[in-house]
Amino acid sequence: MKEKNIFVYIDQNILVHLLKHKGNKTSFIPKILNECRIEYSRNVITPVYSYETIKEISRSDEKLEYIELLKTIKAEYIENILDKNFNNIVEVQITKKDPTLIFNSLDEKFKNPLDQLNKKLLGGEQDVSLNEINDNIISFIENFLETNPQNSSMFEEQLRVLKTNNFKEEDMIFVKNMGFNSSALGNLEPKTAIQKIFNDPQKYYKGKYNNSLDSITELISKSSLFEKINILYHLLNSIGYKRDKAIDNDNYPNSMSDMTHAGYALYCDYLLTTDKKMSKKANAVYSYLEISTEVVLFDFESINNVNL
């Protein structure tokens, strides 16, 4: 029988533990799968990382060590290939790319205003209005077009819409006033959590439900599968289901990275993590969307009992 590649998307916390590991790093991930009783027969295990992985590495104090680690374990790079208008994913590639080159292409001075918008949606950026963020996005696109005028037609419609926006703060639903009861949500099993929330939101709401999920369901219906994962993962964080500690500690980049990792893992056989809350949210989203990616949660507290 011909060997098959088994793609395992690696969450950053796995890399953290792997960097500290003194044994054979190349056999580390297959052995974790064995410990979790994952059957992969004689197939080839291929660790996978993304641009989001590189962004997380750039925020660490051991940047070069992590880059070398990705090379050591022969991790392959996953990326979405967009259409000419940068709107739709037309292809997904997993290839052998040098992580050093990807890291060097990362502009640490680069500030994406969409990251600022995501923080706002999660309850951060309290000192910045939605209209200011909207203006930042306009400036970002216009600055890009100054050096890339050939792309002007691609952004013509987006700029037109952005320039007509006039937000009121009450137009957005923030974490602290979405009104859901996190204690009631916490009792939901991941496999049925999202379906139950959409079917009977009043059951998990404090006071009278205000139809706050209506716009979310409409947005989901118009989105790609990758985008749906991001929207639903973000929603679960926002309403308080297995909410990330990173948000409570104002560490929004880490929370957003988890969301993006869950999106990229869509194209892999497994998502490997040590983060219990992330695993539950990812499982909830994958179950709702009927995605076959299996979430593997590994408990490193028991590492001394495991021959890695």
N, C-alpha and C positions, 0 to 999 in steps of 0.2 A: 504493500500500500504506500502511495506517495505521501511524504511528510507534508503537513500543512502548517502554515504560520499561525500561531496563536498570539494575537495582539493584546498586550496587557498595558493599559494606560496607567501611568504611575503618578499618584498624587505626591505633592511636594513633601509631605510628612514621611513618606516611604524613603525618599532620597535623604532626608535628615538622618534617619536611623541607619540607612545603608552607608552613609559617609562615616559614621562612627564604628561601623562593623569591622572587626579585625580579621575576619575569615575571608573566604573566597567570595568576592563580590559578584562574579559572573554567575555563580550558582545560587545566589541569594534569593532571587525572585522565584525561580522554579521550586525551591525548597519551601518558600512561604506558601505557594499554591498546594504543595503536598501536605503541609501542616493543616491547611484549610480544607483538605480532602477534595481538592479540585482535580478531576481526572483530565489529563491532557495526553495520555498515552505516550507515543514516541514523537509527537509533534514538536515543532520548534517554538520555544517561547521567545517572543520579541517584545522587549519593553518599549513603550511609546511615550514621547513627550511632545509638547507644543510650544508655541510662542509664549503662551501664558506661563509655562514652566520657566522659560528664560527670564521673563519679567519678574517672577518670584525670586529667582536666583540673583537678579540684579539688586534686590532689596536686602540680600544677606551679606554677612561679613566674610563669607568664604566662597566668593564668586568663582574663582579659578578652580578651586577644589571640586565644586559641583559640576563645572563644565567638563573637567577631566573624568569625573565619575560617570557622566553620561556616555563618554567615549568608552570607558572601561567595560560597562555593561552592554555596549553595542546597542544603545537605544536608538530608535528611528524616529524621524520627525513627521508629525501629522500637521497638515494645513488645509484650509478651505480655499479652493480656487473659485473666485467670483466671476460673474459675467462682466462685460465691458462697462456696464453702468455701476458696478460695485454693489448691486442690489441682491442678486440671487447666487446661491452656491451651485455651481455647475459641476464641480468635481471635488473629490477629497483624495489627497495623496498622502501615502505613508512611504517615506523615502529615507535613504541613508544620507543625511546631511550633516556636515560638520557643525556641532553646536557652537564652536568658537566663532564661526562666520556669522551665525545667527545672533550670537551675543554681541559681536562687534557692530552689527547693524542696528542694535538697539540704541536709540538716542535717549540718554538719561535726562536730557533737558526737554524732551518731548512731553507735552502736556495735552492729553486728549480731553477736550471739554465734555465728551460723552461719559468719561469716567466721573467727572464732576456732577453730571446729571444723575448717574447711578447712585452716587453718594447721597444726593438730594432725595432720591426716591427711597433710600433706606433710612432717612431721618437725619442725615448729616448736612453739612454746608448750611447751617441755620442762618449764617450772616450774609448769604448770597441769595438773591431772588431768582425765580425761574426765568424772568425776563433777562437778567444779567447773564445767566447761563446760556440762554438762547442767543444773546448777542455774541457770547464767546464762541459759540459754534459757528455763527455766521463769519466771524473774523477768521476762525481757523480755516474754513473752506476758502474764503477769499484770499488768504495768505498762500494757501496751497496753489490756487489757480494763478497767482502772480508768477510762479515759477513753472507752472504746468498749464499754460493757456490752452493747449490742445485738448484738455479735458473739460473745458467750459460747458459744453453741451450736456455732459453727464450730470452736472450739478445745477443746471438751470432751474428745474422744477423744485428741487429741494430748497434752493435759496429763495425762490418766490414764496414758498410756504412759510419758511422760517421768518421772512421779513414781514409777514402779515400776522404772525403770532402776537398775542397780547394776553399773557397769562395773569390769572389772579391766584394768589397763594392757595385759596380754598379749592382751586381746580385739581390739585394733586392730593393723593392719599398718602400720608406718611405713616411710618411705623407706629409712632406713639398715639395716633388717633384713628387707626383703622377700625378699632372697636371689637376685635376678636378676642376671645377668652383663651389665652395660651394654655391654661391648665386643662381646659376641656379638649383642646386640640392635641395636647400631649398624650392623651390616652388612645389616639387613633393609630392603628397599625398602618405602616407605610403602604402596603399593597392596595389598601382601599381608601387611604386618607383623602386624596384629592377628590375622588368621586363622591365621597360622603360630604365633603365641604361644599362642593358645587350643588349637590342634590338638596341639602338642607342647611344653608348657611346660618339661618336663624338659631339653630341648635347650638352653634359655637360662637354666637355673637353676644356681646354685652349690650343689653337694652334692645331696642327695635332695630332690626336689620335695615340698612339704608341703600341696598342694591349696589354696594361698592364693587361687587365682582362682575357686574354686567359688562363694563368696558373691557375687563380682562378677557372674558370669554370671546368677545368680539375680536379682540386683538389676536388671540390664539388662532382663531379660525382663518386669519389672513396670513399667518406666519409659516416659515419653513420649519422642519422638524428640529433643526439646531436651535432656531429662535424660540420655539415652543418650550424647549428644555430650559433655556435661560429665563423665559418669562415665568414659568411655573416654579422654578427653583427660587427665583427672586420673590415671587408671591408668598411661598411658604415661609421664607425668612421674614417678610414684611408683616405677615399676620401672626407670627410667633410660633410656628410649628418647628420644633427642634432648632430654634433660633441660634445662629452662630454667636459664640462668645466674642468673636472679633468685632461684631457690630456694637455690642455693649461696651467694648473697650475702645470704641472709635477707630478700630483697625479695619476700615472699609476695604482697602486693597486686598487683604487676605480673603475676606468674605466673597468679594467679586471674583477672585481667582478660583475659588472652590466652584462657584457657579459655572465659570467658563470651562473648567476641567470636566465637569459633568457633561457639558455639551460636546466636547471633543471625544469623550469616551463613548459616545453614541456609536462611533465607527469601529470600536474595538470589541473584543470578546469579553474582556474583563476591565473593571475599574478597581484598582488596588489602593486601599487607604487605611489609615489607622484612626481616622476621625469618625466617631460614632454618629454625630449629628449630621455630618455630610453624607454618610452612608445611608442614613434613614431618609434624608430628603431626596437623594439621588434615586433610591429604591422607589420612593413614592412617585416621582416623576416618570421613571422608566415604566413602572407598572401601569400608570394612567395612560401613557402613550403607547403601551404594548411594545416596548423596546427590549430586545433580547440581551443586551449587555448585562452581565452579571456583576453585581457589586460584591467585592471581597473585602471584608473588614478583618484586619489582622491586629491582634492584641499583643503589643510588644512588651506588656508587663509580664508576660509569660515567657519572654525570650530566653531566660536562663534554663528553662525546661525543654528548649527546642535546640536540636543539633543543627545550627545554621553555619 
